[in-house]
Amino acid sequence: LARRGGLVGVRLPERPTDRKVAVVGGGPGGVACAIRLLERGHTVTLYEKGTRLGGTPDSIIPGERYRDAGTETEAILKPAVEAGRLAVQYGVALGEQVALAELRKQFDAVLLAPGLGKGARLCSAPEGVTDAMTFLRQIKAGAIKSVPAAVAVLGGGNTAMDAAVAASHAGARDVYLLYRRSFAEMPAWPSERDHFLESGGHCMILTQPVGYEADENGKLAGVRVVRTTLGEPDRSGRRRPEPVAGSERVLKARLAIEALGQELTESLKGALSDLPLTEDGLIRTENGAFRTSLPRVYAAGDIVNGGTTAVQCISEGMRAADQIDADLRV
């Protein structure tokens, strides 16, 4: 009813400014930034590498936690599109169809919020090892109908929990969540962890994956793990896991799902070669701000925070828009 009545659309000021902003990435952070900039009167071009807006949450987060936001997003943006103040270009990826230098020439400011796009890997792996983003995307799209009886999930965040629960729902008899620290350090929300345990999963804390075993056909036969103890805190503030000598063994599994974090794709690294990165391979921004080292180039979302929640990305996108707006009015 609200959509039909036009009550959810972005509210545009009567007169636009003469400023044009490029937003790279149609996920929660990019869309939030675009909406806030439109509300400030700026004209926005939104670049999305996929065929729809929504980004990673839309494609991988299970429906019970994050339902399709595409219809709502389109309804919000519709007044801006009809007024000619917003253009959405699909199938355009930074470093492939468009370059950062090109955007800097065409626009008064650029926000980079393309996400990371690549799952971090444990090591070279045999057939039967996949990353959590790919697995969840295929599950949500209906491309995976069943999984082996024994599944190992590597990681302790919300994405790991989502993948573990999805594997259980897809028919796995035993799902082993391998996490090298304890419950106290586990980054997953307690409610998500409990949901996994309630689904019948096995949470193997103080267990560090170190490699894979393959069968005679080159397919995954198991995950090599070692027991750990916890030492002093590392730079993350969590106690550092230390392998226990002589404790290595093989956990039998026919599917391993790596949820070890995200990193920049090679094409994105090349596209961002003019920007300094942090030790974690993320775009470095000003302390407490979203400005990069390049004038009028800003960054927000996973490419800055390493991958957290959709809510945080939305917040960062809105705050980045406020900063862009303030800088453009100087």
C-alpha positions as CSV (number, residue, x, y, z in Angstrom):
1,L,0.0,0.0,0.0
2,A,2.8,2.4,0.9
3,R,4.5,1.7,-2.4
4,R,1.4,2.1,-4.4
5,G,0.7,5.4,-2.6
6,G,4.2,6.7,-3.4
7,L,5.0,7.0,0.3
8,V,8.3,5.2,0.3
9,G,10.1,7.1,-2.4
10,V,13.2,9.3,-1.8
11,R,12.2,12.9,-1.1
12,L,14.0,15.2,-3.6
13,P,14.6,18.9,-3.0
14,E,12.8,21.1,-5.6
15,R,16.1,22.4,-7.0
16,P,19.1,20.1,-7.6
17,T,22.6,21.3,-7.0
18,D,25.0,21.3,-9.9
19,R,27.1,18.5,-8.3
20,K,27.4,15.0,-9.8
21,V,28.5,12.0,-7.7
22,A,29.4,8.5,-8.8
23,V,28.6,5.6,-6.4
24,V,30.3,2.3,-7.2
25,G,28.4,-0.6,-5.7
26,G,24.7,-1.3,-5.4
27,G,24.8,-3.0,-2.1
28,P,23.4,-1.6,1.2
29,G,26.2,0.9,1.6
30,G,26.2,2.2,-1.9
31,V,22.4,2.5,-2.1
32,A,22.2,4.2,1.3
33,C,24.8,6.7,0.2
34,A,23.0,7.4,-3.1
35,I,19.7,8.0,-1.3
36,R,21.3,10.4,1.2
37,L,23.0,12.3,-1.7
38,L,19.8,12.5,-3.6
39,E,18.1,14.0,-0.6
40,R,20.8,16.6,-0.5
41,G,20.0,17.6,-4.1
42,H,23.0,16.0,-5.9
43,T,22.7,14.0,-9.1
44,V,23.9,10.4,-8.7
45,T,25.1,7.7,-11.1
46,L,25.1,4.3,-9.4
47,Y,27.3,1.6,-10.9
48,E,26.5,-2.1,-10.1
49,K,28.4,-5.0,-11.5
50,G,25.4,-7.4,-11.2
51,T,21.9,-7.3,-12.7
52,R,20.1,-6.0,-9.6
53,L,20.6,-3.9,-6.5
54,G,21.1,-5.4,-3.1
55,G,24.7,-6.6,-3.1
56,T,26.0,-9.5,-1.0
57,P,23.1,-9.6,1.6
58,D,20.5,-9.9,-1.2
59,S,22.3,-12.8,-2.9
60,I,23.6,-14.9,0.1
61,I,21.9,-14.1,3.4
62,P,19.1,-16.7,4.0
63,G,15.6,-15.5,3.5
64,E,14.6,-16.0,7.1
65,R,17.1,-13.3,8.1
66,Y,17.2,-11.0,5.0
67,R,14.3,-11.1,2.6
68,D,14.4,-9.7,-0.9
69,A,14.9,-6.0,-0.7
70,G,15.0,-5.3,-4.4
71,T,11.3,-4.3,-4.7
72,E,11.6,-1.9,-1.8
73,T,14.8,-0.4,-3.1
74,E,13.4,0.2,-6.5
75,A,10.3,1.9,-5.0
76,I,12.6,4.2,-2.9
77,L,14.7,5.2,-5.9
78,K,11.9,5.5,-8.5
79,P,11.2,9.2,-8.0
80,A,14.9,10.0,-8.5
81,V,15.1,8.0,-11.6
82,E,11.9,9.5,-13.1
83,A,13.2,13.0,-12.2
84,G,16.5,12.3,-14.1
85,R,18.6,12.8,-10.9
86,L,19.6,9.1,-10.6
87,A,21.0,6.8,-13.3
88,V,21.6,3.1,-12.5
89,Q,24.1,1.3,-14.7
90,Y,24.1,-2.5,-14.4
91,G,26.8,-4.8,-15.5
92,V,29.6,-2.3,-14.8
93,A,32.5,-3.4,-12.6
94,L,35.3,-1.1,-11.4
95,G,38.5,-2.2,-13.1
96,E,36.6,-3.9,-15.9
97,Q,34.0,-1.7,-17.6
98,V,35.0,1.5,-15.9
99,A,38.2,2.9,-14.4
100,L,38.6,5.1,-11.3
101,A,40.5,7.7,-13.2
102,E,37.7,8.0,-15.7
103,L,35.1,8.5,-12.9
104,R,37.3,11.2,-11.3
105,K,37.2,13.1,-14.5
106,Q,33.5,12.8,-15.0
107,F,32.2,13.4,-11.5
108,D,32.7,15.9,-8.6
109,A,33.1,13.0,-6.1
110,V,33.3,9.2,-6.2
111,L,32.2,6.8,-3.5
112,L,33.8,3.3,-3.6
113,A,31.5,0.7,-2.1
114,P,31.9,-2.3,-4.4
115,G,32.3,-5.0,-1.7
116,L,35.3,-7.3,-1.7
117,G,34.1,-10.1,-4.0
118,K,36.4,-12.9,-3.1
119,G,36.5,-15.4,-0.2
120,A,39.9,-15.8,1.5
121,R,41.3,-19.3,1.1
122,L,43.1,-21.7,3.5
123,C,45.4,-23.2,0.9
124,S,45.2,-24.9,-2.5
125,A,42.4,-27.4,-2.3
126,P,41.0,-30.5,-4.0
127,E,37.6,-30.8,-5.6
128,G,34.9,-30.5,-2.8
129,V,36.2,-27.3,-1.2
130,T,34.3,-24.1,-1.9
131,D,34.0,-20.7,-0.3
132,A,30.9,-19.8,1.8
133,M,29.8,-16.9,-0.4
134,T,29.6,-19.1,-3.5
135,F,27.9,-21.9,-1.5
136,L,25.3,-19.6,0.0
137,R,24.7,-17.9,-3.3
138,Q,24.0,-21.3,-5.0
139,I,21.8,-22.4,-2.1
140,K,19.7,-19.3,-2.3
141,A,19.4,-19.6,-6.1
142,G,18.3,-23.2,-5.8
143,A,21.4,-24.5,-7.7
144,I,22.4,-26.9,-4.9
145,K,19.7,-29.5,-4.0
146,S,21.8,-31.8,-1.8
147,V,25.2,-32.1,0.0
148,P,27.3,-35.0,1.3
149,A,26.6,-36.6,4.6
150,A,29.7,-35.0,6.3
151,V,30.4,-31.3,5.8
152,A,33.1,-29.2,7.4
153,V,32.7,-25.4,7.7
154,L,35.8,-23.4,8.4
155,G,35.3,-20.2,10.4
156,G,33.3,-18.7,13.3
157,G,31.4,-15.7,12.0
158,N,27.8,-15.2,10.9
159,T,28.6,-16.3,7.4
160,A,30.0,-19.5,8.7
161,M,26.9,-20.1,10.7
162,D,24.7,-19.4,7.7
163,A,26.6,-21.8,5.6
164,A,26.6,-24.5,8.3
165,V,22.8,-24.2,8.9
166,A,22.2,-24.2,5.1
167,A,24.3,-27.4,4.7
168,S,22.2,-29.0,7.5
169,H,19.0,-28.0,5.8
170,A,20.3,-29.4,2.5
171,G,20.6,-32.8,3.9
172,A,24.0,-33.1,5.7
173,R,23.9,-35.6,8.5
174,D,26.9,-34.2,10.3
175,V,28.1,-30.5,10.0
176,Y,31.3,-29.7,11.8
177,L,32.1,-26.0,12.5
178,L,35.8,-25.7,12.9
179,Y,36.9,-22.6,14.9
180,R,40.5,-22.1,16.2
181,R,39.5,-20.0,19.2
182,S,36.9,-20.4,22.0
183,F,33.2,-19.4,22.2
184,A,34.3,-16.2,24.0
185,E,36.3,-15.0,20.9
186,M,33.8,-16.3,18.3
187,P,32.5,-13.3,16.2
188,A,29.2,-14.9,15.3
189,W,26.1,-13.5,17.1
190,P,25.2,-15.9,20.0
191,S,21.7,-16.3,18.5
192,E,23.2,-17.5,15.2
193,R,25.6,-19.9,17.0
194,D,22.7,-21.3,19.0
195,H,20.6,-21.6,15.9
196,F,23.4,-23.8,14.4
197,L,23.6,-25.9,17.5
198,E,19.8,-26.4,17.5
199,S,20.0,-27.6,13.9
200,G,22.1,-30.5,15.2
201,G,25.5,-29.2,14.2
202,H,28.8,-29.9,15.9
203,C,30.8,-26.9,17.1
204,M,34.5,-27.8,17.3
205,I,36.2,-24.9,19.1
206,L,40.0,-24.8,19.7
207,T,40.4,-26.6,16.4
208,Q,42.4,-25.1,13.6
209,P,42.2,-26.3,10.0
210,V,45.7,-26.6,8.4
211,G,45.1,-28.4,5.1
212,Y,43.1,-31.0,3.1
213,E,43.4,-34.6,2.3
214,A,42.2,-35.9,-1.1
215,D,41.2,-39.4,-2.2
216,E,42.6,-41.3,-5.2
217,N,40.3,-39.4,-7.5
218,G,41.5,-36.0,-6.4
219,K,38.3,-35.3,-4.4
220,L,38.1,-34.1,-0.8
221,A,38.4,-36.9,1.7
222,G,39.0,-34.8,4.9
223,V,40.3,-31.7,6.6
224,R,43.6,-31.8,8.5
225,V,43.2,-30.1,11.9
226,V,45.2,-29.4,15.0
227,R,44.1,-28.6,18.5
228,T,44.9,-25.2,19.8
229,T,45.4,-23.4,23.2
230,L,44.9,-19.7,23.6
231,G,47.8,-17.4,24.3
232,E,48.1,-13.6,24.6
233,P,45.8,-11.3,22.6
234,D,46.8,-10.4,19.1
235,R,46.1,-7.1,17.3
236,S,42.5,-8.0,16.9
237,G,42.2,-8.0,20.7
238,R,41.3,-11.7,20.9
239,R,43.6,-14.3,22.4
240,R,45.9,-15.8,19.8
241,P,45.4,-19.5,19.0
242,E,48.6,-21.6,19.4
243,P,48.8,-25.1,17.8
244,V,49.4,-28.0,20.1
245,A,52.4,-30.0,18.8
246,G,51.5,-33.6,17.8
247,S,47.8,-33.1,17.8
248,E,47.2,-33.1,14.0
249,R,44.5,-35.5,12.7
250,V,42.1,-35.7,9.8
251,L,38.4,-35.0,10.1
252,K,36.6,-36.9,7.4
253,A,34.4,-34.8,5.2
254,R,33.3,-34.7,1.5
255,L,32.5,-31.0,1.4
256,A,34.4,-28.2,3.0
257,I,33.1,-24.7,3.1
258,E,35.6,-21.9,3.8
259,A,34.2,-18.9,5.7
260,L,37.5,-17.3,6.4
261,G,36.8,-13.7,5.5
262,Q,36.9,-11.8,2.3
263,E,39.5,-10.0,0.2
264,L,39.8,-7.9,-2.9
265,T,39.6,-9.6,-6.2
266,E,42.6,-9.2,-8.5
267,S,40.7,-6.9,-10.8
268,L,39.7,-4.6,-7.9
269,K,43.3,-4.5,-6.7
270,G,44.4,-3.4,-10.1
271,A,41.6,-0.8,-10.2
272,L,42.6,0.6,-6.8
273,S,46.4,0.7,-7.5
274,D,46.5,4.4,-6.8
275,L,45.1,4.0,-3.3
276,P,47.1,2.8,-0.3
277,L,45.8,-0.3,1.4
278,T,45.8,-1.4,5.1
279,E,47.7,-4.5,6.4
280,D,44.4,-6.4,5.9
281,G,44.3,-5.4,2.2
282,L,41.4,-2.9,2.6
283,I,41.2,0.7,1.4
284,R,42.9,3.0,3.9
285,T,40.7,6.0,4.8
286,E,41.2,9.0,7.1
287,N,40.8,8.3,10.8
288,G,37.1,8.5,11.7
289,A,36.3,9.6,8.1
290,F,35.6,8.1,4.7
291,R,38.1,10.2,2.6
292,T,40.8,8.3,0.8
293,S,44.2,9.7,-0.1
294,L,42.8,10.8,-3.5
295,P,40.9,14.1,-3.5
296,R,37.1,13.7,-3.6
297,V,37.4,9.9,-3.6
298,Y,35.6,8.2,-0.6
299,A,35.2,4.6,0.5
300,A,32.7,2.8,2.7
301,G,31.3,-0.7,3.5
302,D,33.1,-4.0,3.2
303,I,36.0,-2.6,1.2
304,V,36.9,-0.5,4.4
305,N,35.6,-2.6,7.3
306,G,36.4,-6.1,5.9
307,G,32.9,-7.3,5.9
308,T,30.4,-6.9,8.8
309,T,26.7,-6.5,8.8
310,A,24.3,-4.9,6.3
311,V,23.2,-2.4,9.0
312,Q,26.8,-1.2,9.5
313,C,27.2,-0.8,5.7
314,I,24.0,1.3,5.6
315,S,25.3,3.4,8.4
316,E,28.6,3.9,6.8
317,G,27.0,4.8,3.4
318,M,24.9,7.5,5.0
319,R,27.7,9.0,7.0
320,A,29.9,8.9,3.9
321,A,27.2,10.8,2.0
322,D,27.1,13.5,4.7
323,Q,30.8,13.9,4.4
324,I,30.7,14.1,0.6
325,D,27.9,16.6,0.8
326,A,29.8,18.8,3.3
327,D,33.0,18.7,1.2
328,L,31.1,19.6,-2.0
329,R,29.6,22.6,-0.4
330,V,32.9,24.1,0.6
